[in-house]
């Protein structure tokens, strides 16, 4: 269970306790209102945290996709570079062979 899930569970338990307190415990209306206000504030904070978590998850997904895209691009560029080096090597070998052939014809 993640820290976020533990905190959410604790928060829900606290909200439930506040609900029970407001409905069963006899107290002044000021105290009831205070508990109700605190409960609403906790719910608001919970919603804020959930929204931030969703935003972070969305950003994480975007960044993960971006990294994957960049990795593919790097691999593609590396493959192109390898092919280019191979072509240069082949041309170098062909040039060497041509020079050898020219030398043979000159002697």
C-alpha positions as CSV (number, residue, x, y, z in Angstrom):
1,X,0.0,0.0,0.0
2,X,1.5,3.3,-1.0
3,X,1.9,6.3,1.3
4,X,-0.8,8.1,-0.7
5,X,-3.2,5.2,-0.2
6,X,-2.5,5.1,3.5
7,X,-3.0,8.8,3.9
8,X,-6.3,8.5,1.9
9,X,-7.4,5.6,4.1
10,X,-6.6,7.6,7.3
11,X,-8.4,10.6,5.9
12,X,-11.5,8.7,5.1
13,X,-11.5,7.1,8.6
14,X,-11.2,10.6,10.1
15,X,-14.0,11.9,8.0
16,X,-16.2,8.9,9.1
17,X,-15.3,9.6,12.7
18,X,-16.2,13.3,12.3
19,X,-19.6,12.2,10.7
20,X,-20.3,10.0,13.7
21,X,-19.2,12.7,16.1
22,X,-21.5,15.3,14.6
23,X,-24.5,13.0,14.5
24,X,-24.2,11.3,17.9
25,X,-22.3,13.6,20.3
26,X,-24.3,16.3,21.9
27,X,-22.4,19.5,21.9
28,X,-23.0,23.2,21.3
29,X,-23.8,24.3,17.8
30,X,-20.5,26.2,17.6
31,X,-18.6,23.0,18.2
32,X,-20.8,21.1,15.7
33,X,-20.2,23.9,13.1
34,X,-16.5,23.8,13.9
35,X,-16.3,20.0,13.3
36,X,-18.4,20.4,10.2
37,X,-16.1,23.1,8.9
38,X,-13.0,21.0,9.7
39,X,-14.6,18.0,7.9
40,X,-15.3,20.1,4.8
41,X,-11.7,21.5,4.9
42,X,-10.3,17.9,5.1
43,X,-12.5,16.9,2.2
44,X,-11.4,19.9,0.2
45,X,-7.7,19.1,0.9
46,X,-8.3,15.5,-0.1
47,X,-9.8,16.6,-3.4
48,X,-6.8,19.0,-3.9
49,X,-4.3,16.2,-3.3
50,X,-6.2,13.8,-5.6
51,X,-6.2,16.5,-8.3
52,X,-2.5,17.1,-7.8
53,X,-1.9,13.4,-7.9
54,X,-3.8,13.1,-11.2
55,X,-1.8,16.0,-12.6
56,X,1.4,14.4,-11.6
57,X,0.4,11.0,-13.0
58,X,-0.5,12.7,-16.3
59,X,2.8,14.5,-16.4
60,X,4.6,11.3,-15.5
61,X,2.9,9.5,-18.4
62,X,3.8,12.4,-20.8
63,X,7.5,12.4,-19.6
64,X,7.7,8.6,-19.9
65,X,6.4,8.7,-23.4
66,X,8.8,11.5,-24.2
67,X,11.7,9.5,-22.9
68,X,10.6,6.5,-24.9
69,X,10.4,8.7,-28.0
70,X,13.8,10.1,-27.4
71,X,15.3,6.6,-26.9
72,X,13.8,5.5,-30.2
73,X,15.2,8.6,-31.9
74,X,18.7,7.9,-30.4
75,X,18.5,4.3,-31.5
76,X,17.5,5.4,-35.0
77,X,20.3,7.9,-35.2
78,X,22.8,5.3,-33.9
79,X,21.7,2.9,-36.6
80,X,22.1,5.6,-39.2
81,X,25.5,6.4,-37.9
82,X,26.5,2.7,-37.9
83,X,25.3,2.3,-41.5
84,X,27.2,5.5,-42.5
85,X,30.4,4.1,-40.9
86,X,29.9,0.8,-42.6
87,X,29.5,2.6,-46.0
88,X,32.6,4.6,-45.4
89,X,34.5,1.4,-44.6
90,X,33.3,-0.2,-47.8
91,X,34.2,2.8,-49.8
92,X,37.6,2.9,-48.2
93,X,38.1,-0.8,-49.1
94,X,37.0,-0.2,-52.7
95,X,39.3,2.8,-53.0
96,X,42.2,0.7,-51.7
97,X,41.4,-2.0,-54.2
98,X,41.2,0.5,-57.0
99,X,44.6,2.0,-56.0
100,X,46.0,-1.5,-56.1
101,X,44.6,-2.2,-59.5
102,X,45.9,1.1,-60.8
103,X,49.4,0.3,-59.5
104,X,49.3,-3.1,-61.2
105,X,48.4,-1.5,-64.5
106,X,51.2,1.0,-64.1
107,X,53.9,-1.6,-63.7
